[in-house]
Amino acid sequence: MVYADSNPNIIEWGSEEIVIPYMSPLDRKRHRYFPDFYIKYVNASGQTVREIIEVKPKKQLKPPKKPEHRVSKRYLMEAQTYAVNQAKFKAAEMFCKERRLKFRILTEDHLT
């Protein structure tokens, strides 16, 4: 991340260095979630902010539309991905709240 390395407001950052345990709704077992980024920066108000950022396609943030006729493998995979992502995000929000971090999800809309 050239941007993070060259931005003087970014104090520290890392990629997939934080581990957050979560319970998968698919197998009801504990798994480990590695969010995309941890970043510590000084915002426009001069405050230091510590944040965990996940980057996902916007399509994965909405539940898939169930087909009217037959349920396809594609729909099942999308539904499973959505369910697991929701479990990860919930765990990340709790993790961040306990540590006074912010949690943010970015999509292609934020990156273009």
Contacts in CASP RR format, 6 or more apart in sequence:
PFRMAT RR
TARGET T0000
AUTHOR 0000-0000-0000
METHOD contacts of the structure
MODEL  1
MVYADSNPNIIEWGSEEIVIPYMSPLDRKRHRYFPDFYIKYVNASGQTVR
EIIEVKPKKQLKPPKKPEHRVSKRYLMEAQTYAVNQAKFKAAEMFCKERR
LKFRILTEDHLT
1 13 0 8 1.000
1 15 0 8 1.000
1 37 0 8 1.000
4 10 0 8 1.000
4 13 0 8 1.000
4 14 0 8 1.000
4 39 0 8 1.000
7 41 0 8 1.000
9 41 0 8 1.000
9 42 0 8 1.000
9 43 0 8 1.000
10 39 0 8 1.000
10 40 0 8 1.000
10 41 0 8 1.000
11 40 0 8 1.000
11 41 0 8 1.000
11 42 0 8 1.000
11 48 0 8 1.000
12 38 0 8 1.000
12 39 0 8 1.000
12 40 0 8 1.000
13 37 0 8 1.000
13 38 0 8 1.000
13 39 0 8 1.000
13 40 0 8 1.000
14 37 0 8 1.000
14 38 0 8 1.000
14 39 0 8 1.000
15 36 0 8 1.000
15 37 0 8 1.000
16 34 0 8 1.000
16 35 0 8 1.000
16 36 0 8 1.000
16 37 0 8 1.000
17 34 0 8 1.000
17 38 0 8 1.000
18 34 0 8 1.000
18 35 0 8 1.000
18 38 0 8 1.000
18 52 0 8 1.000
19 32 0 8 1.000
19 33 0 8 1.000
19 34 0 8 1.000
20 32 0 8 1.000
20 33 0 8 1.000
20 34 0 8 1.000
20 35 0 8 1.000
20 88 0 8 1.000
20 91 0 8 1.000
20 92 0 8 1.000
20 95 0 8 1.000
21 30 0 8 1.000
21 31 0 8 1.000
21 32 0 8 1.000
21 33 0 8 1.000
21 91 0 8 1.000
22 30 0 8 1.000
22 31 0 8 1.000
22 32 0 8 1.000
22 33 0 8 1.000
22 87 0 8 1.000
22 88 0 8 1.000
22 90 0 8 1.000
22 91 0 8 1.000
22 92 0 8 1.000
23 29 0 8 1.000
23 30 0 8 1.000
23 31 0 8 1.000
23 87 0 8 1.000
23 91 0 8 1.000
24 30 0 8 1.000
24 31 0 8 1.000
24 84 0 8 1.000
24 87 0 8 1.000
25 83 0 8 1.000
25 84 0 8 1.000
25 86 0 8 1.000
25 87 0 8 1.000
26 80 0 8 1.000
26 83 0 8 1.000
26 84 0 8 1.000
33 88 0 8 1.000
33 91 0 8 1.000
33 92 0 8 1.000
35 52 0 8 1.000
35 53 0 8 1.000
35 54 0 8 1.000
35 92 0 8 1.000
35 103 0 8 1.000
36 53 0 8 1.000
36 54 0 8 1.000
36 55 0 8 1.000
37 52 0 8 1.000
37 53 0 8 1.000
37 54 0 8 1.000
37 55 0 8 1.000
38 50 0 8 1.000
38 51 0 8 1.000
38 52 0 8 1.000
38 53 0 8 1.000
39 50 0 8 1.000
39 51 0 8 1.000
39 53 0 8 1.000
40 48 0 8 1.000
40 49 0 8 1.000
40 50 0 8 1.000
40 51 0 8 1.000
41 48 0 8 1.000
41 49 0 8 1.000
41 51 0 8 1.000
42 48 0 8 1.000
42 49 0 8 1.000
43 49 0 8 1.000
49 102 0 8 1.000
50 99 0 8 1.000
50 100 0 8 1.000
50 101 0 8 1.000
50 102 0 8 1.000
51 101 0 8 1.000
51 102 0 8 1.000
51 103 0 8 1.000
51 104 0 8 1.000
52 92 0 8 1.000
52 95 0 8 1.000
52 96 0 8 1.000
52 101 0 8 1.000
52 102 0 8 1.000
52 103 0 8 1.000
52 104 0 8 1.000
53 103 0 8 1.000
53 104 0 8 1.000
53 105 0 8 1.000
53 106 0 8 1.000
54 88 0 8 1.000
54 89 0 8 1.000
54 92 0 8 1.000
54 103 0 8 1.000
54 104 0 8 1.000
54 105 0 8 1.000
54 106 0 8 1.000
55 105 0 8 1.000
55 106 0 8 1.000
55 107 0 8 1.000
55 111 0 8 1.000
56 85 0 8 1.000
56 105 0 8 1.000
56 106 0 8 1.000
56 107 0 8 1.000
57 107 0 8 1.000
57 108 0 8 1.000
58 107 0 8 1.000
58 108 0 8 1.000
58 109 0 8 1.000
60 81 0 8 1.000
60 82 0 8 1.000
60 85 0 8 1.000
61 85 0 8 1.000
61 105 0 8 1.000
61 107 0 8 1.000
62 82 0 8 1.000
63 79 0 8 1.000
63 82 0 8 1.000
64 75 0 8 1.000
64 78 0 8 1.000
64 79 0 8 1.000
64 82 0 8 1.000
66 75 0 8 1.000
67 75 0 8 1.000
89 103 0 8 1.000
89 105 0 8 1.000
92 103 0 8 1.000
93 103 0 8 1.000
95 101 0 8 1.000
95 103 0 8 1.000
96 102 0 8 1.000
96 103 0 8 1.000
END
